[in-house]
Each structure stands twice: as C-alpha cells, then as structure tokens.
Amino acid sequence: MQRVLAVLFLFCTAGIHLAAAQPATPLLMPASSLPPQKTALVFSQRIAYYEAGTGPTIILVHGFASQARFDWGNVILPLAEHHHVIALDQIGFGQSDKPFIDYSIQTFVDFLGEFLRTQKVSDFTLAGESLGGWISALYTIESLDPANTGPYALPKPKRLILEDAAGMAALPSTGASYPVTGTVADAHGVAIVFHNKSLITEDFVRENFAIKLAANDGFTQRSVWGNPKLATEVVKDRLAKITIPTLVVWGGNDELVPLEAGKAYAAGIPGAKLAIIPECGHGPSIEKPKEFLAAVLPFID
C-alpha cells in the first residue's frame, strides 16, 4: 500500500504515451457549462465552491493536486437535478486561497468543518474522492465523536461516500522533495488516473496542464507530501467509529489505490456497501460518470 500511495502522489510525473483516439464525451466539463463559482471566507481565507440544485444536500470533496471541476465536474449537474450540490476547491487548491502553512489532513478537515458551519450546512451527505476520501473519512470520525459538541462542533454528515479513497496507510518517507508538474511531458502522467488510456488526448493533457498552472498549488502539494503528521492521520484502525450509512465506490482497475483498499474500507466500516465500477481507473466520477451516478443515486435518494 505504501508503494501505491507513493504513486498516487507522483502520478503527475509519470511518462505515459497517449492513444490517438478521441473520447466520445469530454473528460473535463467545460467551465462555461458549470454554474459560476461562489466564494466564502473561512478562517479569513477565500474558499471557492460550486453550488447547484435544490433538495437533500451533498458535499463533494476533491482529491490531491486537483479541484472540484476536475474531480466532480461531470456529475455536479446530474446530481443537482434532485439534490443541493456543493463542490468546493479545498484550501490550498483550485481557485481557493493558498496560505503558506503546513498542510495536513487535519488542515483540510478543519477548513471543511468551518466552511460547513459558517454556511449553516446540516443534514448532508459527504462524498470524497482519493485524498478527499481520506479527508472525508477522518472528518466523519471526528464529527461523530461524542466530544464533538459546542458552538464550533463539526456538522455531522448523515451519509458518507468514499470514492477510491486514500488514507489506509501512511505515506512512505522518501526524503525527496515532491516533484510538481512543470512540463507538458510531465503532464502526460495524468493518464495513470484512467483505465481507458484512449480517453487521454493531447488536447486534454494540455488543457489540464494549463488548469494546474493557473491553480498555482505546487507549494500545497509539496507541503502535504512532506508533512510527517500524515503518518498519525491514517484511518485504517478507526473505521469502526464510522457509524453512519456508507457507500464505498471503487474503480475496478485503479492503478493508484487498488481495489483491495476499497474492500478494506468496506470491511472496516460497519454496514458499508461496496460498489465496484468495472473497466475503470482511479476516478469513476471522472472516467465513468454514468456508472458512478447509477451507484450513488439510489444510496442518497
């Protein structure tokens, strides 16, 4: 698992050749097709987020070195047909502010909780992808703790969705600085996220590279990677504390966090259900949004 997590945090630099075929539908939802991002101040820092729809609330938490548009853009509008959807760019990523701090999983938990508290969000489903799954799992554990009381208590989710979540093992200590994507050749490494490599066109790679450069989140990536606190934030031995209905969704061909981790999550959380998306890599919500929605909608309706 340590080797896999190392790959998870290094995928941006993998040298993977692209197939020439064009995807039937774009992997990256055009920004113009999504609602304009809103902003909220959390601990004096600007947090950008998408908000759409009415109905039961679902909070979407993206993964490492990513943002809401990349991880959740293909499912925000379908979910919003019958739900109130909030998909935020986490502190340090996307269009949110990037303070010069030591980032840990707890950092993201604290900012998520304060965002939900100040936005008066309650009675919600929490969904996290990859690193966002690790954050969502730890957030749920802490929010359900009997000691979580008082005016600054973390709002408690009613349901939890973990999509190809990290957090079952500590990151390996390599002693090396995390290599932030800095060339188009490096940017081709995004292909490791997907099972169907023919989906990854040159246009997609270059657009994604431009988005990552605009996000300017290299410091955040290196801070997370090098923070020794993450070793104490692993959730493997605390999963039994998650006592709300939980759905674990996993790409059957995930090269970054393999299916065995998904099975371990489902086995460790009481009553959790496991939905495996076949012929799919690390992000079903990106690569196979229809299949992802087919698994998720019955769970949240």
N, C-alpha and C positions, 0 to 999 in steps of 0.2 A: 504493500500500500504506500510506503514512503516513496518508492520509485515512481509510482503512478502520480502522486501528488507533486513530485518534482517536475514531471512532465506537464501537469496541469498548469503550473506557474511558469513554464518555459515554452509553452506552445507557440508563442509569438515568434520564436526564432527558429522553428523547425523548417528545414528545407524540403518542401513537398511540391512536386510538379503538378500542374493543373491540367485537367482534361479540357478539350476544346468545346465540348457540348454546352449549350445554353440551357439553364434551368427553365422549366415550364412556367414557374412563377418566381418573382424576385425573392431572394432570401432576406433582403433588407427592405422593410417597409419604407416607402418614401416619406420624408419628414412632412411633406405637404398633405399626406393622407391622414396624419395623426392630428389630434387637437393641439393647439399651441400649448407649450409648457407653461405651467404656473410656477411661482416661487413662494417659499415660506422661509422665515427666519427661525433657525434652530440654534440655540446657544450662540446667537449673533451671526451665524453662518447661513448663507443663502443655499437652500435646498431646492433644486428644480424637480418638477414632477408632472406627469400627465394625469389628467383626471377626466373620466368619461362615464356616461351612463347613470342609471338610477337602479335601485334595488339593493339586495344584500351586498355588502362591501367586501372586496378582495384587494389585498395589498400585495404588490409584486416587487420582489427584491432581486436585483440582478447580481451577476457574478463578478469575478475578479477581472480587472482591466477592461471592464465593459460599461454598459449604460442601459437604461430602460429601453431605448429604441432598438438596440441590437438584440437583447435577450427576449424582450416581450412585445416588440412592435407588431409581430404577425398575429398576436392573439388579443391585443388590447381591445380593438373594435368588436370582434366577435364576442368576447366576454361582456362588453359593455351593452350588448343588445338586451340583456336581462339583469345586469349587475352594475353596481357602482365600483368602478375600477380606479385604483391609484397605483401608478408605477413610478417610483422615484429613482432619480440618479443619486446614489449614495454619496455621502460626504467624501470628498477626495476624488470623485469620478464624474464623468459626463460633464454636464453643464452646472453642476453644483460647485460650491466653493471648495478650495483645496488648501486648508491651513497647513502650516509647516509643523506637524506634530508626529508623534509615534503612533502609527495606526495599528490597531489590533482588532480582533473580532469583537471585543468588548466596546471598542470605539464605535463600531457600526451599530451594535446593539443599543448603546446609549443614545445615539443620534436617531435611530429608528423609533425608540420609545418616546423621546421628546417630541419628534415630529408627530407621532400619533396622538400624544397627549395634547399638544398645542392645537392640533387640527380637530380635536374632540372626536376622534375616531373610536368607535366601540362596536361590539358585536360584528367582528370581521373574520374573514379567512386570511391567513398569512401564507404566502407562497414564495419560496426562494429557490433560485437556480444556482448550482455549483457553489461558489463561495457564499452566495446569497442563501443557499440552503443551510450551510453551516451557521450563518448568522441567524437565520430564522429558527433553527433548532435550538441554539443557545438562548435566543430571545424567549422562546416558548418555555424552556426550562426555568428561566429566571422569573418570567411573569407568573408562572403557576406556583412558585414557591410561596408558602404561607407567610413568609416575611415581607412579601411584596405588597405593602399597604401604605396608606398615607397619601398626601396630595400629589406626590411625584411618582406614584406607583406606575409601573409599566402597564398599559392597557392589555388586557388578556385576550388572545385570539380564541375563537370558537372552534376553528378547524385549522389544520396545518397541511400544506402540500410541500413536499421535498422533491425537487427535480434534479437528479444526478448530483446530489449534494456532496461536497467535501466535508471534512470535519471528523471522520472516523479515525484518523491517525495524525500525529504531529508531522509537520514538515521536516524534511531532513536538513541537517546543518551542513551546508557545503562549504561555508567560508568564502563563497564567491558572491560578488555583487550581482543582483538580478539584472539580466540584460534586457533593457527596454527596446522594443522595436524601433529601429532607426533608418531602415532602408526598405525599398519595395521588395527586395529578396527576402528580408526578414518577414515581411507582411504576408508572404505566401504561407507561412506556418499556420495561419488560421484554418487551413484545410483539416488539421488534425481534430478539430471540433466536430467534423461531419463524417458520417459513414459513406455517403454517396459523394465521392470526390468530383464527379462530373458537374455537381452543382456550383463548384467554386470557380467562377470565371475570372478572367483578368480584370474585367470591369468591377466585379465585386471586391476583389482584393484591393484595388486602387481606391475605391470609394471608402472601404473600411479603413484603409491606411490614413486617408485624409481625415476621417472622423476621429481616429485615435490621436492624430497630431493636434487636431483642434481641441480635443479634450485636455491635452497637456497634463496627463496624470502619471507621468513617469516617476515623480517623487513618491506618490502614493504607492505605486507598485513596489518600488524598492523598499519602502518603509514596512509594508506588510510582510514582504518576503524575509526581511532581516530581523523582524521583531521576535525575540525569544519568548515573549508572552504567549504566542500561539500554541506553544507546547503544553501550556496549562489550560487551554481553552477547548481541547478535544472533547467531544460529546459522547464518545463511544460508551463510557461507563455510566452515563447519566440518562440514557434514553428512556429508562423505565419511569422517569419523572415526567415524561410527556404523556399526559392522561386525557388529551382531547382527541377527537377523531382525526386520524392522519392518513393521508394518501401519499405513497412513495411512487413517483413516476420516473422510469429509467429507460434510457436508450439501450436496446439490447446489444449494441455494438460499440458502446462507449469506450474509446481508447484512452481516455484521461482518468476517469474514475470508474472502474469496471463494474459490471453488474453484481459481482459478489458484494460490493459495498452497499448497493441498493438492497440486496437481500438481507444484509446485516442490519441495516436501518429498520427494515420492515419487521425483522425478527425481534429487535430490541425494544421497539415501541409497542406497548400493549394495544392489541386490536388493530394495528396498522394494516392497510391493504397495499399490495404491490401491483402496479400496472407496468408491464414491460412493453415498450414500443419496438417492434422488430425492425431490422434493417435501418437502424437509427443510431446516431452518434451521441455526443455529449449534451446536446440541447434539443430535445423533442419539440419544445415550443418554437424553435427556430427552424429546424430541419423538417419536421412533420407536424405542423400546427394543427391540422385537421385531426390527426390521431391523438395529439395531446388534448385537444378540446373534448374529443369523444371520451377520454378517460376522466377528465376533470369535471366536466359539466354535471354529470349525474351525482358526483360527490358534493358539489357546492349548492345544487338546487334543492 
